[in-house]
Amino acid sequence: MPANKQSAGAAPSRLEAALTRAWLVRGPLACALWPLSLLFGVLAGARRRLFDGGLLAAQRLPVPVVVVGNVFIGGTGKTPLTIWLVHALRQAGYTPGVISRGHGSRDQLSRPVTAASLPAQVGDEPLLIAARGGCPVMVGRDRAAAGRALLAAHPEVDLIISDDGLQHYRLHRDVEIVLFDGRGAGNGWLLPAGPLREPASRRRDFTVINIANEAADQGGPLSPALLAAVAGPGGGAPVQMRLEGGVAERLADRSERIALSSLAGGGKRIAAAAGIGDPRRFFAMLAAAGLVCTELPLPDHHDFLDRPFDGLDADIVLITEKDAVKCAQIEELKDDPRLWVVPVTARIDAALAQLIVEKCRGRSPA
């Protein structure tokens, strides 16, 4: 059975990898798909204009709503940014809550995220946000309904952060944050010829670029090509976000920690696994810490039921916090002494939070 699961997951993984490569350049596959991207653009643009023109009504919540999203399909670092926003806005005097789609959840109705929730019920990212952010989290396909359910359950919440949902126009938003990473806008084309759900030039209130380890100089300026690729009206100067992680925590006992630097050159066989949108970011961060790892990239939201660590020749396997949420609930993995979790923290100019606060305080009452 495990062998069948692994082979079943291999084809989608190879297809995903092929598309990801094609989306970075305007090669033969992207060009062949380009006519379809024109149709996608017409349909997506028409839908947005229906909301902008008032023909379709967006639902407004009684508290400010900040949407964190991307136009580049897949992961760009929204979860760390959302967690950072929760803490930053709490320090500014707000009591934030978070709503999310909940990847993998099949519920039609809104569902609160609790310590007893399972990733299959609410998604891995909402569980991580609830744990790291220490805030109420509600998941649901209808973001407006999820927001109302969150406010009903937690009347103290006076600001809602929508994790993803940039294209969920049924929910009125007061602030839009568009997040990119070092891939910029890829080849600049819409799906399926490129990686974009909407044009990279769409309007927004703020632009954040998760530079991770793509920048040549620590804290140095972003390349003009990257800035040009992600430029959009209303976004102002892009704000840099960097993900930092300096320690590893044993999955079986998160209170047991070691510095990543202590693993460098220690003679141990180290592997790194990541089931996130762009596993290369995780591997690059470990390499920057001086680690030489066997890399095991996995599909985003991987469920780990195929036992990817069986037969892996490693003394230590480093995994992301997002993956740890699922591994900790799998009997064969939760006590594996080889598994160590690498928490990451977003580092962003605190001025961004202040600018968001100013926009939220300037909004008209619902």
MOBEL-V935778 format. One record per residue. SS is DSSP state (~ for helix, > for strand, _ for the rest). PSI is psi in radians with two decimals (* if undefined). OMEGA is omega in whole degrees, 0 to 359 (NA if undefined). Layout:
{{SS,PSI,OMEGA} {SS,PSI,OMEGA}}
//
This chain:
{{_,-0.85,178} {~,-0.67,180} {~,-0.68,179} {~,-0.72,179} {~,-0.73,182} {~,-0.76,180} {~,-0.58,179} {~,-0.60,181} {~,-0.23,185} {~,-0.68,183} {~,-0.87,177} {~,-0.62,181} {~,-0.75,179} {~,-0.70,178} {~,-0.77,179} {~,-0.74,180} {~,-0.70,180} {~,-0.75,179} {~,-0.71,180} {~,-0.73,178} {~,-0.72,182} {~,-0.56,183} {_,-0.21,182} {_,-0.31,180} {_,2.85,178} {_,1.16,182} {_,-2.95,184} {~,-0.79,182} {~,-0.79,180} {~,-0.73,180} {~,-0.63,179} {~,-0.56,182} {~,-0.12,186} {~,-0.72,178} {~,-0.63,178} {~,-0.58,180} {~,-0.53,176} {~,-0.77,178} {~,-0.75,178} {~,-0.75,181} {~,-0.69,179} {~,-0.81,182} {~,-0.78,181} {~,-0.72,179} {~,-0.69,179} {~,-0.71,180} {~,-0.75,181} {~,-0.69,180} {~,-0.53,177} {~,-0.67,178} {~,-0.72,180} {~,-0.60,182} {_,-0.06,178} {_,0.04,178} {_,-0.54,169} {_,2.30,187} {_,2.29,172} {_,2.44,182} {>,2.25,184} {_,2.28,177} {_,2.79,183} {_,-0.01,178} {_,2.79,178} {>,2.55,179} {>,2.20,177} {>,2.11,181} {>,2.22,174} {>,2.08,182} {>,-3.08,177} {_,2.82,173} {_,-0.30,176} {>,2.09,185} {_,2.49,180} {_,-2.93,187} {_,2.35,173} {_,-0.01,180} {_,0.45,183} {~,-0.67,184} {~,-0.86,176} {~,-0.63,179} {~,-0.72,178} {~,-0.75,178} {~,-0.74,177} {~,-0.76,180} {~,-0.72,179} {~,-0.87,182} {~,-0.73,183} {~,-0.72,180} {~,-0.50,174} {~,-0.72,177} {~,-0.48,179} {_,-0.01,176} {_,-0.04,179} {_,2.82,171} {_,1.57,188} {>,2.67,169} {>,2.88,185} {>,2.41,171} {>,2.64,183} {>,2.80,177} {_,-0.70,183} {_,1.37,184} {_,2.24,179} {_,-0.28,180} {_,2.37,180} {_,0.04,181} {_,2.40,174} {_,-0.53,183} {_,2.88,179} {_,2.56,181} {>,2.28,177} {>,2.60,177} {_,2.12,180} {_,3.05,179} {_,-0.40,181} {_,-0.07,182} {_,2.61,177} {_,2.59,178} {~,-0.62,180} {~,-0.39,181} {~,-0.71,189} {~,-0.17,183} {_,2.69,182} {~,-0.69,183} {~,-0.79,177} {~,-0.64,176} {~,-0.73,179} {~,-0.70,179} {~,-0.75,180} {~,-0.72,182} {~,-0.83,184} {~,-0.55,182} {~,-0.37,181} {_,0.68,184} {_,2.83,176} {_,2.43,178} {>,2.35,178} {>,2.35,178} {>,2.67,179} {_,2.62,180} {_,-0.68,178} {_,1.84,185} {~,-0.64,179} {~,-0.76,178} {~,-0.68,178} {~,-0.67,178} {~,-0.73,179} {~,-0.70,179} {~,-0.67,179} {~,-0.77,181} {~,-0.59,178} {~,-0.67,181} {~,-0.45,183} {_,1.36,183} {_,-0.24,178} {_,-0.31,180} {_,2.23,181} {_,0.21,175} {>,2.40,181} {>,2.32,173} {>,2.19,177} {>,1.95,177} {>,1.93,189} {_,-2.88,181} {_,0.24,180} {_,-0.64,180} {_,0.11,179} {_,1.35,190} {_,-0.18,178} {_,-0.35,177} {>,2.06,176} {_,2.40,179} {_,2.53,179} {_,-0.48,179} {>,2.33,174} {>,2.23,175} {>,2.11,178} {>,2.20,185} {>,2.29,174} {>,2.95,171} {>,-2.87,185} {_,-0.21,177} {_,-0.14,180} {_,-2.17,179} {_,0.31,181} {_,-2.28,178} {_,0.01,175} {_,0.03,182} {_,2.72,177} {>,2.86,174} {_,2.54,358} {_,0.04,181} {_,-0.37,180} {_,-3.07,185} {_,0.12,190} {>,2.31,174} {_,-0.52,177} {_,2.85,177} {_,2.49,179} {_,-0.32,182} {_,0.11,181} {_,2.65,180} {_,2.72,177} {_,2.94,177} {_,-0.66,181} {>,2.58,175} {>,2.24,176} {>,2.37,178} {>,2.05,177} {>,1.65,187} {_,-0.31,179} {_,-2.06,180} {_,0.32,180} {_,-0.49,182} {_,2.43,183} {_,-0.68,182} {_,2.40,178} {_,2.03,180} {_,0.14,183} {_,3.05,181} {_,2.66,176} {_,2.65,183} {_,2.55,178} {~,-0.62,181} {~,-0.73,179} {~,-0.76,180} {~,-0.70,180} {~,-0.63,183} {~,-0.54,186} {~,0.06,184} {_,2.46,178} {_,2.72,181} {_,2.40,175} {_,-0.06,185} {_,-0.25,182} {_,-2.93,178} {_,2.31,180} {_,2.50,177} {>,2.32,180} {>,2.43,173} {>,2.34,178} {>,2.32,178} {>,2.21,182} {>,2.43,176} {_,2.11,185} {_,-0.11,183} {>,2.85,172} {>,2.48,180} {>,2.34,181} {>,2.29,183} {_,-0.71,183} {_,-0.35,181} {>,1.63,187} {>,-0.20,177} {>,-0.22,179} {>,2.02,187} {>,2.62,172} {>,2.60,176} {>,2.40,178} {~,-0.63,181} {~,-0.48,181} {~,-0.27,179} {~,-0.33,183} {_,2.19,177} {_,0.33,183} {_,-0.01,178} {_,-0.03,179} {_,2.56,175} {_,2.06,187} {>,2.32,173} {>,2.69,177} {>,2.27,180} {>,2.47,181} {>,2.10,174} {_,1.07,182} {_,3.10,185} {_,-0.73,179} {_,1.54,183} {~,-0.42,182} {~,-0.52,179} {~,-0.73,180} {~,-0.78,181} {~,-0.67,180} {~,-0.66,178} {~,-0.72,179} {~,-0.68,178} {~,-0.65,178} {~,-0.42,177} {_,0.04,177} {_,0.18,183} {_,2.46,173} {_,1.98,188} {_,2.59,164} {>,2.12,187} {>,2.32,179} {>,1.46,177} {>,2.37,181} {_,2.77,177} {_,2.61,178} {_,2.43,181} {_,0.51,180} {_,2.45,185} {_,-0.14,176} {_,0.23,179} {_,-0.20,179} {_,0.14,179} {_,1.07,185} {_,-0.25,182} {_,-0.10,178} {_,2.26,179} {_,0.05,179} {_,2.14,183} {_,1.47,183} {_,2.54,174} {_,-0.55,181} {>,2.35,175} {>,2.02,180} {>,2.29,182} {>,2.85,179} {>,2.84,177} {~,-0.63,179} {~,-0.72,178} {~,-0.55,181} {~,-0.55,178} {~,-0.71,181} {~,-0.73,181} {~,-0.59,182} {_,-0.24,181} {_,0.18,177} {_,2.12,189} {~,-0.72,184} {~,-0.26,185} {~,-0.53,191} {~,-0.46,180} {_,0.21,179} {_,2.01,185} {_,-0.23,180} {_,-0.35,189} {>,2.15,178} {>,2.40,184} {>,2.40,178} {>,1.73,177} {_,2.54,176} {_,2.63,179} {>,2.35,178} {>,2.32,175} {>,2.02,185} {>,2.59,177} {_,2.19,182} {_,-0.31,180} {~,-0.46,179} {~,-0.77,180} {~,-0.70,181} {~,-0.69,178} {~,-0.66,177} {~,-0.74,179} {~,-0.75,181} {~,-0.72,178} {~,-0.70,181} {~,-0.68,181} {~,-0.34,180} {_,-0.01,183} {_,2.67,177} {_,2.65,180} {_,2.59,179} {_,*,NA}}
//
